[in-house]
């Protein structure tokens, strides 16, 4: 069951990456086509496509950074989620001089 869960999670992440990349590109191209037809400047689609691509890359970068920052603490701690500290534990014993 754990295997299926990781496959579905991976598929979901890939889908989110695709949507986060394609939506800004699609919206900017549609805006470029609309503006180009309305004001007779068809070349405006090209810079708006570039802006959409940059926005998509930014979305993917932010999403990947958030995913990595969520997973990084569990990897650093050996995957168990336990907190390993190099400080001495308080055992409750007090040394009297």
LUMSE-231097 format. One record per residue: x, y, z of N, C-alpha, C in turn; chain. Coordinates in steps of 0.05 Angstrom, whole numbers, plus 5000, padded with zeros to 4 digits. Each point is the difference from the previous one (the first is absolute). Example, Ala and Ser with C-alpha at 12.3 -4.5 7.8 and 13.67 -1.06 7.14 Angstrom:
BEGIN
+------+------+------+------+------+------+------+------+------+--------+
|   nx |   ny |   nz |  cax |  cay |  caz |   cx |   cy |   cz | cadena |
+------+------+------+------+------+------+------+------+------+--------+
| 5264 | 4886 | 5156 | 4982 | 5024 | 5000 | 5018 | 5024 | 5000 |      A |
| 4993 | 5021 | 4986 | 5016 | 5024 | 5001 | 4985 | 5022 | 5014 |      A |
+------+------+------+------+------+------+------+------+------+--------+
END
This chain:
BEGIN
+------+------+------+------+------+------+------+------+------+--------+
|   nx |   ny |   nz |  cax |  cay |  caz |   cx |   cy |   cz | cadena |
+------+------+------+------+------+------+------+------+------+--------+
| 5016 | 4976 | 5000 | 4984 | 5024 | 5000 | 5017 | 5025 | 5000 |      A |
| 5023 | 4999 | 5014 | 5018 | 5023 | 5001 | 5011 | 5006 | 4972 |      A |
| 5005 | 4979 | 4985 | 5010 | 5004 | 4973 | 4979 | 5016 | 4983 |      A |
| 4975 | 4992 | 5001 | 4979 | 5014 | 4985 | 4998 | 5029 | 5008 |      A |
| 5003 | 5005 | 5026 | 4998 | 5027 | 5010 | 5022 | 5017 | 4989 |      A |
| 5025 | 4990 | 4999 | 5022 | 5015 | 4989 | 4997 | 5005 | 4970 |      A |
| 4988 | 4980 | 4985 | 4996 | 5003 | 4972 | 4979 | 5022 | 4995 |      A |
| 4978 | 4999 | 5015 | 4980 | 5021 | 4997 | 5010 | 5028 | 5007 |      A |
| 5017 | 5001 | 5021 | 5012 | 5026 | 5008 | 5018 | 5010 | 4977 |      A |
| 5016 | 4983 | 4989 | 5018 | 5008 | 4978 | 4984 | 5009 | 4976 |      A |
| 4979 | 4986 | 4993 | 4983 | 5007 | 4978 | 4987 | 5027 | 5005 |      A |
| 4991 | 5005 | 5024 | 4988 | 5026 | 5007 | 5020 | 5022 | 4998 |      A |
| 5024 | 4996 | 5009 | 5021 | 5021 | 4998 | 5007 | 5006 | 4971 |      A |
| 5001 | 4979 | 4983 | 5006 | 5005 | 4972 | 4978 | 5016 | 4987 |      A |
| 4975 | 4993 | 5007 | 4977 | 5014 | 4989 | 5000 | 5030 | 5009 |      A |
| 5006 | 5004 | 5025 | 5002 | 5028 | 5010 | 5022 | 5015 | 4986 |      A |
| 5023 | 4988 | 4996 | 5021 | 5014 | 4985 | 4990 | 5008 | 4972 |      A |
| 4987 | 4982 | 4986 | 4989 | 5006 | 4974 | 4980 | 5022 | 5000 |      A |
| 4982 | 4999 | 5019 | 4979 | 5021 | 5001 | 5013 | 5027 | 5007 |      A |
| 5019 | 5000 | 5019 | 5013 | 5025 | 5008 | 5016 | 5012 | 4978 |      A |
| 5009 | 4983 | 4981 | 5015 | 5011 | 4977 | 4982 | 5009 | 4977 |      A |
| 4979 | 4985 | 4995 | 4984 | 5005 | 4976 | 4980 | 5022 | 5004 |      A |
| 4988 | 5004 | 5023 | 4980 | 5020 | 5005 | 5010 | 5028 | 4994 |      A |
| 5023 | 5009 | 5012 | 5009 | 5027 | 4993 | 5007 | 5004 | 4971 |      A |
| 5011 | 4979 | 4987 | 5006 | 5003 | 4972 | 4975 | 5003 | 4983 |      A |
| 4980 | 4983 | 5006 | 4975 | 5001 | 4986 | 4986 | 5027 | 5003 |      A |
| 4999 | 5010 | 5025 | 4987 | 5026 | 5005 | 5014 | 5023 | 4986 |      A |
| 5027 | 4999 | 5001 | 5015 | 5022 | 4987 | 4997 | 4999 | 4970 |      A |
| 5000 | 4976 | 4988 | 4996 | 4998 | 4971 | 4973 | 5009 | 4992 |      A |
| 4979 | 4992 | 5016 | 4973 | 5009 | 4993 | 4998 | 5030 | 5003 |      A |
| 5012 | 5012 | 5020 | 5000 | 5029 | 5002 | 5015 | 5013 | 4977 |      A |
| 5022 | 4987 | 4991 | 5015 | 5011 | 4977 | 4983 | 4999 | 4975 |      A |
| 4986 | 4978 | 4996 | 4983 | 4997 | 4976 | 4978 | 5021 | 5000 |      A |
| 4987 | 5004 | 5024 | 4979 | 5019 | 5002 | 5010 | 5029 | 4995 |      A |
| 5022 | 5007 | 5013 | 5011 | 5027 | 4997 | 5009 | 5004 | 4971 |      A |
| 5012 | 4979 | 4989 | 5010 | 5002 | 4972 | 4977 | 5005 | 4980 |      A |
| 4978 | 4986 | 5004 | 4977 | 5004 | 4982 | 4987 | 5027 | 5005 |      A |
| 4997 | 5008 | 5025 | 4986 | 5024 | 5006 | 5015 | 5025 | 4991 |      A |
| 5027 | 5000 | 5004 | 5016 | 5024 | 4993 | 5018 | 4996 | 4976 |      A |
| 4997 | 4978 | 4985 | 5015 | 4995 | 4976 | 5031 | 4999 | 5005 |      A |
| 5007 | 4988 | 5022 | 5029 | 4996 | 5006 | 5004 | 4970 | 5007 |      A |
| 5001 | 4984 | 4978 | 5002 | 4971 | 5004 | 5026 | 4991 | 5013 |      A |
| 5021 | 5016 | 4999 | 5025 | 4992 | 5012 | 4999 | 4999 | 5030 |      A |
| 4980 | 5011 | 5013 | 4999 | 5002 | 5029 | 4997 | 4972 | 5013 |      A |
| 4991 | 4981 | 4984 | 4997 | 4972 | 5010 | 5027 | 4988 | 5008 |      A |
| 5021 | 5006 | 4986 | 5026 | 4989 | 5005 | 5011 | 5009 | 5028 |      A |
| 5001 | 5026 | 5006 | 5010 | 5007 | 5026 | 4982 | 4990 | 5023 |      A |
| 4973 | 5000 | 4995 | 4983 | 4990 | 5021 | 5003 | 4969 | 5004 |      A |
| 5007 | 4986 | 4979 | 5006 | 4971 | 5003 | 5025 | 4997 | 5018 |      A |
| 5020 | 5017 | 4995 | 5025 | 4999 | 5016 | 4994 | 5006 | 5029 |      A |
| 4983 | 5020 | 5005 | 4992 | 5007 | 5027 | 4985 | 4977 | 5014 |      A |
| 4983 | 4987 | 4984 | 4985 | 4977 | 5011 | 5019 | 4977 | 5007 |      A |
| 5020 | 4995 | 4983 | 5019 | 4979 | 5005 | 5016 | 5006 | 5025 |      A |
| 5009 | 5025 | 5003 | 5015 | 5008 | 5024 | 4982 | 4997 | 5025 |      A |
| 4975 | 5008 | 4998 | 4982 | 4997 | 5023 | 4996 | 4970 | 5007 |      A |
| 4998 | 4983 | 4979 | 4997 | 4972 | 5005 | 5025 | 4988 | 5014 |      A |
| 5024 | 5008 | 4990 | 5025 | 4990 | 5013 | 5001 | 5010 | 5029 |      A |
| 4991 | 5024 | 5005 | 5000 | 5011 | 5027 | 4981 | 4983 | 5018 |      A |
| 4977 | 4994 | 4989 | 4981 | 4983 | 5016 | 5012 | 4973 | 5006 |      A |
| 5012 | 4988 | 4981 | 5012 | 4973 | 5004 | 5023 | 5002 | 5020 |      A |
| 5017 | 5021 | 4998 | 5022 | 5004 | 5019 | 4990 | 5002 | 5029 |      A |
| 4979 | 5017 | 5003 | 4989 | 5004 | 5027 | 4988 | 4974 | 5011 |      A |
| 4986 | 4985 | 4982 | 4987 | 4975 | 5009 | 5022 | 4980 | 5007 |      A |
| 5020 | 4997 | 4984 | 5022 | 4981 | 5005 | 5015 | 5007 | 5026 |      A |
| 5004 | 5026 | 5004 | 5013 | 5009 | 5024 | 4984 | 4993 | 5025 |      A |
| 4973 | 5004 | 4999 | 4983 | 4993 | 5022 | 4999 | 4970 | 5005 |      A |
| 5000 | 4984 | 4979 | 5000 | 4971 | 5003 | 5027 | 4991 | 5012 |      A |
| 5022 | 5011 | 4991 | 5026 | 4992 | 5010 | 5003 | 5009 | 5029 |      A |
| 4990 | 5023 | 5007 | 5003 | 5009 | 5028 | 4983 | 4984 | 5019 |      A |
| 4977 | 4989 | 4990 | 4983 | 4982 | 5017 | 5014 | 4973 | 5004 |      A |
| 5014 | 4990 | 4980 | 5013 | 4974 | 5002 | 5027 | 5001 | 5013 |      A |
| 5014 | 5023 | 4999 | 5027 | 5001 | 5010 | 5004 | 4993 | 5029 |      A |
| 4983 | 5009 | 5019 | 5005 | 4993 | 5028 | 4998 | 4970 | 5004 |      A |
| 4983 | 4986 | 4987 | 4998 | 4971 | 5004 | 5024 | 4985 | 4989 |      A |
| 5011 | 5011 | 4978 | 5024 | 4988 | 4989 | 5024 | 5005 | 5018 |      A |
| 5003 | 5024 | 5011 | 5022 | 5006 | 5017 | 4999 | 4984 | 5026 |      A |
| 4977 | 4993 | 5009 | 4997 | 4985 | 5025 | 5000 | 4970 | 4996 |      A |
| 5008 | 4991 | 4977 | 5001 | 4972 | 4995 | 4973 | 4988 | 4992 |      A |
| 4981 | 5016 | 4994 | 4975 | 4989 | 4991 | 4980 | 4992 | 5021 |      A |
| 5009 | 4998 | 5025 | 4982 | 4990 | 5021 | 4984 | 5023 | 5012 |      A |
| 5008 | 5025 | 4996 | 4985 | 5022 | 5011 | 5007 | 5006 | 5029 |      A |
| 5019 | 4984 | 5011 | 5008 | 5004 | 5028 | 5020 | 5023 | 5000 |      A |
| 5001 | 5014 | 5023 | 5019 | 5021 | 5003 | 5025 | 4989 | 5014 |      A |
| 5022 | 5001 | 4986 | 5025 | 4991 | 5012 | 5015 | 5024 | 5008 |      A |
| 5006 | 5002 | 5025 | 5014 | 5023 | 5011 | 5026 | 4991 | 5012 |      A |
| 5020 | 5017 | 4998 | 5026 | 4994 | 5012 | 5002 | 5011 | 5028 |      A |
| 4979 | 5012 | 5010 | 5000 | 5010 | 5027 | 4994 | 4977 | 5019 |      A |
| 5010 | 5003 | 5025 | 4995 | 4980 | 5020 | 4971 | 5001 | 5008 |      A |
| 4989 | 4976 | 5005 | 4973 | 4998 | 5009 | 4999 | 5004 | 5030 |      A |
| 4979 | 5014 | 5010 | 4997 | 5004 | 5029 | 4988 | 4974 | 5011 |      A |
| 5015 | 4987 | 5017 | 4990 | 4975 | 5011 | 4987 | 5004 | 5027 |      A |
| 5001 | 5024 | 5010 | 4987 | 5005 | 5026 | 5019 | 4997 | 5024 |      A |
| 5024 | 4990 | 4995 | 5019 | 4997 | 5021 | 5016 | 5026 | 5004 |      A |
| 5002 | 5008 | 5024 | 5015 | 5024 | 5007 | 5025 | 4992 | 5015 |      A |
| 5022 | 5009 | 4990 | 5025 | 4994 | 5013 | 5005 | 5021 | 5022 |      A |
| 5004 | 4990 | 5024 | 5004 | 5018 | 5023 | 5030 | 5002 | 5006 |      A |
| 5010 | 5024 | 5006 | 5028 | 5003 | 5006 | 5005 | 4997 | 5030 |      A |
+------+------+------+------+------+------+------+------+------+--------+
END
